[in-house]
């Protein structure tokens, strides 16, 4: 890995850990709830894209830095982009019990934390 690629990977990991403000256990517990399963665009198997991503994020949070693959880094970049776009669309008022918050939580970010 070149120095440039290493710096890019470091930036992706840093941005990922800034965007994902839930611990692996918090996210894992959240993904088991009905509220988590109720939001998002579902695939043929009935699981939403965000819910599937959340399961992968739990794995990524348990993965050592040196064991991250290019595919892992790509998914981490996708998470950062999603959280950034979605937080910019924050609805007005109390968001505690909203599909907007639940969707973000599936991606590892709790906006009321």
N, C-alpha and C positions, 0 to 999 in steps of 0.2 A: 504494500500500500504506500503510495507516495505521500509526502508531507501534506500536499494539498488535499488529497482524499482523506487523510487522517484528520485534518482540521475541519473538513466538511462533516465527517462522522461525529466529531466532538460537538460541533454546532448543532447537529440534528439531535444528538442525545441530550444536550443542555435544553434546547427548545422543547423537546418531548417532556422532560421532567418538570419544566415550568408549566406546560399546558396540562399535564396529568397531575391533578392535585389530590387524587384519592390514592390510598394505599392499595396494594394488591388484595389484601383481605377485605377492605371496605368495598372495593369494586366487585370482588367475587361474591360477597354477600348481597350486594345490590342486584347483580345479574340474576339472582334467584327469585327476585320479587315479581309480583304480577305487574307492578307499575313499570318495571324495566322491560318486561316482555310486551307491554301494551303499545309501545311507541316505535316509530320507524317504518321504513319501507321493507316489507317482507319478501324473502326469496321463495323459491318453490318449496323449500322445506319448512316454511313458516317462521323462520328466524329472520329478524331484521338485520340489516347491514351493520348498524351500530352495535347491536347485541353481539354479533359475531366478532366485531372488532374489539369489543370489551373483553371477550374471552382471550383474544390474542394479546391484548394489552396486559392482562394479568400474567401471561407467560413472559412477555417482554420485561415486566418489572422484576421477574425472578431470574432473568438471564444476565450473566456476567457480561460486562462491557466487551471483553475480548472474544466472547462467544457469539456476538451479534453478527448475523449474516447481512449481505447486501439487501436481501428481501426484508429482513427485520428493519433495517434502517429506512427502507422505502415506506414500510407501514408506519413507522414512527413519524416520518415526514407527512404522511397522509393524515395522521391523528392531529398533528400540529395545525395543518391547514383547516381541517374540519372545525376544531375548537376555535380557531381564530375567526373563521367565517361566521360560525353560529353565535358566538358571544357578541359579535357586532350587530346581531339581529335581536338583541334582548328586548322583550316586550315590556311595556310599562306596568307598573304596579308590582304587587307581591308575586314572585315567581316560584315560591316554595313548592306548590303542588301543581305544576304545569307540565304539559308534554315537552315544552322547550327545555326545561331543566332536566327532565327525565332522559331526553335524548342526549344531552350533553353528558350526563352521568354515565350513560352507556359507553361513552368515549373516554371515560376516566376523569372528567372534569365536573366538579360540583360548584356551580356558580354562586352558591350561597355560603360556601366555606370561607 
